[in-house]
């Protein structure tokens, strides 16, 4: 009996010790994150908000153990890093499939991941919304690189609704997004000169594939009858896509999903759908379909039937580990689906023959 009690007491002491250690570990991580966020806030208040990301990158040279720890905010950026860095990097992606970067609130763990990584890449041009200010401040401490903000401004769109800001959805234009491949290859080469030849070779091979993807897009979208080249989606994420492939693009919401769609906007689009006899509208994987449903119901009230053509990838790629979970797969899916649903000609399995589920995805979205 005494032996049993002693054993129980020992077990309780051991459990208590382990719990205390775990609690202290969690507390320590939270404290570090909180302290760092506080430091960022003080830095912002002091007015030292100007950064020189070129100087930050050039002054840092990797001297740790491989692979290099890289953090990326969105999948489109993470995918480039994986393609260019390959075995020399390990990539942590903060925002997964279906996550809307405009509305993303970075938890403390994200700040810790950036602090603990060797290099961080993010898209930029305000895509990351509320997280953008934190990323800008962190760039004064270590290599934190906005890949789109080094693109020539003549290639960027500046809609009136953005009031002096650029449209951040650059990846929808394959040729414009290809510039980001060079930015990432250059940054990794400066940070890790030992493998600069590998980064350049990997980037060149990837750029060749992107050229082929763009050519496929021109051919597939170009096969849509001219009067049917109207792309209606949940929000204005496809302006670069429209510019690249000759589509008129209309979104129910603005460039950011933070804005709400007004009744007037919905009525305008409904009237246009009916008048121009548009066959299909499209939902997005990272945005609620409610506004697209409103368009369908509005058209039905005028005795016109318009269908949901399928689900497009806009602010996030597909599920990690799938073909659509890569940048090439994301654009291949969008190009193929839009072309086929608007009356064009494209193979159902897409650019590389990997879109086995494209048809089923479209059918699923047509059902209520």
Secondary structure as GFF3:
##gff-version 3
##sequence-region A 1 368
A	DSSP	alpha_helix	2	45	.	.	.	ID=ss1
A	DSSP	alpha_helix	53	59	.	.	.	ID=ss2
A	DSSP	beta_strand	68	72	.	.	.	ID=ss3
A	DSSP	alpha_helix	75	85	.	.	.	ID=ss4
A	DSSP	three_ten_helix	86	88	.	.	.	ID=ss5
A	DSSP	beta_strand	89	93	.	.	.	ID=ss6
A	DSSP	three_ten_helix	101	103	.	.	.	ID=ss7
A	DSSP	alpha_helix	108	116	.	.	.	ID=ss8
A	DSSP	beta_strand	119	122	.	.	.	ID=ss9
A	DSSP	three_ten_helix	129	131	.	.	.	ID=ss10
A	DSSP	alpha_helix	132	138	.	.	.	ID=ss11
A	DSSP	beta_strand	144	146	.	.	.	ID=ss12
A	DSSP	three_ten_helix	147	150	.	.	.	ID=ss13
A	DSSP	three_ten_helix	153	155	.	.	.	ID=ss14
A	DSSP	three_ten_helix	160	162	.	.	.	ID=ss15
A	DSSP	three_ten_helix	170	172	.	.	.	ID=ss16
A	DSSP	alpha_helix	174	191	.	.	.	ID=ss17
A	DSSP	three_ten_helix	193	195	.	.	.	ID=ss18
A	DSSP	alpha_helix	196	222	.	.	.	ID=ss19
A	DSSP	three_ten_helix	226	228	.	.	.	ID=ss20
A	DSSP	beta_strand	230	235	.	.	.	ID=ss21
A	DSSP	alpha_helix	239	245	.	.	.	ID=ss22
A	DSSP	beta_strand	248	253	.	.	.	ID=ss23
A	DSSP	alpha_helix	263	276	.	.	.	ID=ss24
A	DSSP	beta_strand	280	284	.	.	.	ID=ss25
A	DSSP	alpha_helix	290	301	.	.	.	ID=ss26
A	DSSP	beta_strand	307	312	.	.	.	ID=ss27
A	DSSP	three_ten_helix	323	325	.	.	.	ID=ss28
A	DSSP	alpha_helix	327	341	.	.	.	ID=ss29
A	DSSP	alpha_helix	358	366	.	.	.	ID=ss30
###
